[in-house]
Amino acid sequence: MARASKNLVQTGVRLEPDTLRRLRSGRGLSDEIRERLERTFKLDEDPVTREVVEGLMNIAKLVALDFGAPWYADPKAHEAFVAAINVRLAAYAPSERTVAPAPPAHTAVVLGEVSGTVPDEFPRTIGRLREHDDRRQHAYSHLVEIVKRNLAGAKSATKTKEGGAS
């Protein structure tokens, strides 16, 4: 389906046949290319985070080779991937000597900060809140499916335990 817009400029790009095949999706070649370019521009805004994401993609492939399953499909592979994430993120941690800027006013209000210091638990609380906010604001179809599957499995396990306890 053609998308007419006064703001779009037509251009030509030479691609390898395999790349062209991979770009063809149900939504159209131009839309697919635009979406992929926008995604890379977003990643370019923060080169450190982009590097972390690329590293985690590489680690995910290695874990899948080690366990014969992706990290999200096998409990042991998941455990290994979480450990790898923790090690990788720890390597990027700022030095204890790093002087962090004061948190923005909205964060201080959320934290209830008055004294100028942030209690140890508050960064984890903010992290959990931001993860929750992100889930509500963006559609992560794979995450939704995995959570539903895990909830169904937990309900089934509960029913089995209750049935066996009679």
TORKETI-843773 format. One line per 3 residues: number of its first residue (from 1); their letters; for each residue x, y, z of N, C-alpha, C. Coordinates in steps of 0.2 Angstrom, whole numbers, always signed. Example, Ala and Ser with C-alpha at 12.3 -4.5 7.8 and 13.67 -1.06 7.14 Angstrom:
2
1 = AS = +66:-28:+39:+62:-22:+39:+66:-16:+39; +64:-11:+35:+68:-5:+36:+64:+0:+39
This chain:
166
1 = MAR = +4:-6:+0:+0:+0:+0:+4:+6:+0; +3:+11:-5:+7:+17:-5:+5:+22:+0; +10:+25:+3:+9:+30:+8:+11:+37:+5
4 = ASK = +6:+41:+4:+7:+48:+1:+8:+53:+7; +14:+56:+6:+15:+62:+11:+19:+67:+7; +18:+73:+9:+22:+79:+6:+29:+79:+9
7 = NLV = +30:+76:+15:+36:+76:+19:+41:+71:+17; +39:+66:+13:+43:+60:+11:+47:+62:+4; +53:+60:+4:+57:+60:-2:+59:+54:-5
10 = QTG = +57:+52:-11:+59:+46:-14:+67:+46:-15; +69:+40:-14:+77:+39:-15:+78:+31:-17; +83:+30:-20:+85:+23:-22:+91:+21:-18
13 = VRL = +90:+14:-16:+96:+11:-12:+97:+5:-16; +104:+3:-16:+106:-3:-19:+107:-8:-13; +104:-14:-13:+104:-19:-8:+106:-26:-11
16 = EPD = +109:-30:-6:+110:-37:-8:+104:-40:-8; +103:-45:-13:+97:-49:-13:+94:-52:-7; +99:-54:-2:+97:-57:+4:+94:-52:+9
19 = TLR = +97:-46:+8:+95:-40:+13:+88:-38:+11; +87:-38:+4:+80:-36:+1:+75:-41:+4; +77:-47:+3:+72:-53:+5:+70:-52:+13
22 = RLR = +75:-50:+17:+74:-50:+24:+70:-44:+26; +71:-38:+22:+67:-32:+23:+60:-33:+21; +58:-37:+16:+51:-38:+14:+47:-41:+20
25 = SGR = +42:-37:+22:+37:-39:+27:+30:-38:+24; +26:-39:+29:+19:-38:+27:+17:-31:+26; +21:-26:+29:+19:-19:+29:+22:-15:+23
28 = GLS = +26:-18:+19:+29:-14:+14:+36:-13:+15; +40:-13:+9:+47:-12:+10:+49:-5:+12; +46:+1:+10:+47:+7:+12:+46:+8:+20
31 = DEI = +40:+6:+22:+39:+6:+29:+44:+3:+33; +46:-3:+31:+50:-7:+35:+57:-4:+35; +59:-1:+30:+66:+2:+30:+66:+8:+34
34 = RER = +60:+12:+34:+59:+18:+38:+60:+16:+45; +56:+11:+47:+55:+9:+54:+62:+7:+57; +66:+3:+53:+72:+1:+55:+77:+6:+55
37 = LER = +77:+11:+51:+81:+17:+52:+80:+21:+58; +74:+22:+59:+72:+26:+65:+74:+22:+72; +74:+16:+72:+76:+12:+77:+84:+13:+78
40 = TFK = +87:+13:+73:+95:+14:+74:+96:+21:+76; +92:+26:+73:+94:+33:+76:+92:+33:+83; +87:+30:+86:+86:+30:+93:+92:+27:+97
43 = LDE = +95:+21:+94:+100:+18:+98:+106:+23:+97; +107:+27:+92:+113:+31:+91:+113:+37:+96; +107:+38:+99:+106:+44:+104:+110:+42:+110
46 = DPV = +111:+36:+112:+115:+34:+118:+120:+28:+116; +126:+30:+114:+131:+25:+112:+132:+19:+117; +132:+21:+123:+134:+17:+129:+129:+11:+129
49 = TRE = +122:+14:+129:+117:+9:+130:+116:+5:+124; +118:+8:+118:+118:+4:+112:+123:-2:+112; +129:+0:+115:+134:-5:+116:+132:-11:+121
52 = VVE = +129:-9:+126:+126:-14:+131:+121:-19:+127; +116:-16:+123:+111:-20:+120:+115:-24:+115; +120:-22:+111:+123:-26:+106:+127:-32:+110
55 = GLM = +130:-30:+116:+133:-36:+120:+128:-41:+122; +122:-39:+125:+117:-43:+127:+114:-48:+121; +114:-45:+115:+112:-49:+110:+117:-54:+108
58 = NIA = +123:-53:+109:+129:-58:+108:+129:-63:+113; +128:-61:+119:+128:-66:+125:+122:-70:+124; +116:-68:+122:+110:-72:+121:+111:-77:+116
61 = KLV = +115:-76:+111:+117:-81:+106:+121:-86:+109; +126:-84:+113:+131:-89:+116:+127:-93:+121; +123:-90:+125:+119:-94:+130:+115:-99:+126
64 = ALD = +112:-97:+121:+108:-102:+117:+112:-108:+114; +118:-106:+112:+122:-112:+110:+124:-116:+116; +125:-113:+121:+127:-117:+127:+122:-122:+130
67 = FGA = +116:-120:+129:+110:-123:+132:+105:-127:+127; +107:-125:+121:+102:-128:+116:+95:-125:+115; +95:-119:+119:+88:-116:+119:+89:-109:+120
70 = PWY = +85:-104:+118:+86:-97:+120:+85:-96:+127; +87:-91:+130:+87:-89:+137:+80:-89:+140; +75:-87:+136:+68:-86:+138:+64:-93:+137
73 = ADP = +67:-98:+135:+64:-104:+134:+66:-110:+139; +71:-109:+142:+74:-114:+147:+76:-111:+153; +74:-113:+159:+76:-110:+166:+83:-110:+167
76 = KAH = +87:-114:+165:+94:-114:+166:+98:-109:+162; +95:-109:+155:+98:-104:+151:+96:-97:+153; +90:-96:+156:+88:-89:+159:+92:-87:+165
79 = EAF = +94:-92:+169:+98:-91:+175:+105:-89:+172; +108:-92:+167:+114:-90:+165:+114:-83:+162; +109:-82:+158:+108:-75:+155:+108:-70:+160
82 = VAA = +104:-71:+165:+103:-66:+170:+110:-64:+174; +114:-70:+175:+120:-69:+178:+125:-65:+173; +124:-67:+167:+129:-63:+162:+127:-55:+162
85 = INV = +120:-54:+162:+118:-47:+162:+121:-43:+168; +120:-47:+174:+123:-43:+180:+130:-42:+180; +134:-47:+177:+141:-46:+176:+142:-40:+171
88 = RLA = +139:-40:+166:+140:-35:+161:+138:-28:+163; +132:-27:+167:+130:-21:+169:+135:-19:+175; +137:-23:+179:+142:-21:+184:+149:-18:+181
91 = AYA = +150:-21:+175:+157:-18:+172:+156:-11:+170; +150:-9:+169:+148:-2:+167:+147:+3:+172; +147:+0:+178:+145:+4:+184:+150:+10:+185
94 = PSE = +147:+16:+187:+151:+21:+188:+155:+20:+194; +161:+23:+195:+166:+23:+200:+162:+26:+206; +164:+23:+212:+162:+26:+218:+164:+33:+219
97 = RTV = +169:+35:+216:+172:+42:+216:+168:+47:+212; +164:+44:+207:+160:+48:+203:+155:+52:+207; +155:+58:+205:+150:+63:+209:+144:+63:+204
100 = APA = +138:+60:+207:+132:+60:+203:+129:+67:+203; +126:+70:+198:+122:+76:+199:+116:+75:+203; +114:+80:+206:+108:+80:+210:+102:+77:+206
103 = PPA = +98:+73:+208:+92:+70:+204:+87:+76:+202; +84:+75:+197:+79:+81:+195:+74:+81:+200; +71:+87:+200:+66:+89:+205:+60:+83:+206
106 = HTA = +58:+81:+200:+52:+76:+200:+55:+70:+203; +61:+68:+202:+63:+62:+206:+64:+63:+213; +66:+68:+215:+67:+70:+222:+60:+70:+226
109 = VVL = +55:+72:+222:+48:+72:+225:+46:+64:+225; +47:+60:+220:+45:+53:+220:+48:+50:+226; +55:+51:+227:+59:+48:+232:+57:+51:+239
112 = GEV = +54:+56:+239:+53:+59:+246:+59:+62:+249; +64:+64:+245:+71:+66:+247:+70:+73:+250; +73:+74:+255:+74:+80:+259:+81:+82:+260
115 = SGT = +84:+77:+263:+91:+78:+265:+97:+79:+260; +95:+77:+254:+100:+78:+249:+104:+71:+247; +102:+66:+251:+104:+59:+249:+99:+55:+248
118 = VPD = +100:+50:+244:+95:+45:+242:+96:+38:+245; +92:+36:+249:+93:+30:+253:+94:+24:+248; +97:+19:+250:+100:+13:+246:+94:+10:+242
121 = EFP = +88:+9:+245:+83:+6:+241:+80:+10:+236; +80:+16:+236:+76:+21:+231:+78:+20:+224; +85:+19:+222:+86:+18:+215:+83:+11:+213
124 = RTI = +83:+6:+217:+79:+0:+215:+72:+1:+214; +69:+5:+218:+62:+6:+218:+61:+10:+211; +65:+15:+210:+64:+19:+204:+65:+14:+198
127 = GRL = +69:+10:+198:+70:+5:+193:+64:+1:+191; +61:-2:+197:+55:-6:+196:+49:-2:+193; +49:+5:+196:+44:+9:+193:+44:+10:+186
130 = REH = +51:+12:+184:+52:+13:+177:+51:+7:+172; +52:+1:+175:+51:-5:+171:+44:-6:+170; +40:-5:+175:+33:-5:+175:+30:+0:+170
133 = DDR = +32:+6:+171:+30:+12:+166:+31:+10:+159; +37:+7:+158:+39:+5:+151:+34:+0:+148; +32:-5:+152:+28:-10:+150:+21:-8:+149
136 = RQH = +19:-3:+152:+12:+0:+151:+12:+5:+145; +18:+8:+143:+18:+12:+138:+20:+9:+131; +23:+3:+131:+25:+0:+125:+22:-7:+124
139 = AYS = +21:-9:+118:+18:-16:+117:+24:-21:+116; +25:-25:+121:+30:-30:+120:+27:-37:+120; +25:-39:+113:+21:-45:+112:+24:-51:+115
142 = HLV = +30:-52:+114:+34:-58:+117:+33:-58:+125; +34:-53:+128:+34:-52:+135:+27:-54:+137; +22:-51:+134:+15:-53:+136:+14:-60:+136
145 = EIV = +16:-63:+130:+15:-70:+129:+18:-74:+134; +24:-73:+136:+28:-77:+141:+25:-76:+148; +23:-70:+150:+20:-69:+156:+13:-73:+157
148 = KRN = +9:-72:+151:+3:-76:+151:+4:-84:+152; +9:-86:+148:+11:-93:+149:+14:-95:+156; +18:-91:+159:+20:-92:+166:+14:-92:+171
151 = LAG = +10:-87:+170:+4:-87:+174:+0:-93:+174; -2:-95:+168:-6:-101:+167:-2:-107:+170; +5:-108:+169:+8:-113:+172:+8:-113:+179
154 = AKS = +8:-107:+182:+8:-107:+190:+1:-109:+192; -4:-107:+189:-11:-108:+191:-12:-116:+190; -9:-119:+185:-10:-126:+184:-6:-130:+189
157 = ATK = +0:-127:+191:+4:-131:+197:+0:-130:+203; -3:-124:+204:-7:-123:+211:-13:-128:+211; -17:-129:+205:-22:-134:+205:-20:-141:+206
160 = TKE = -14:-143:+204:-11:-149:+204:-10:-150:+212; -7:-146:+215:-5:-146:+222:-11:-147:+226; -16:-143:+225:-22:-143:+229:-26:-149:+228
163 = GGA = -26:-152:+222:-29:-158:+220:-26:-164:+223; -19:-164:+224:-15:-169:+227:-15:-169:+235; -17:-163:+238:-17:-162:+245:-23:-165:+248
166 = S = -29:-166:+244:-35:-169:+247:-35:-175:+250
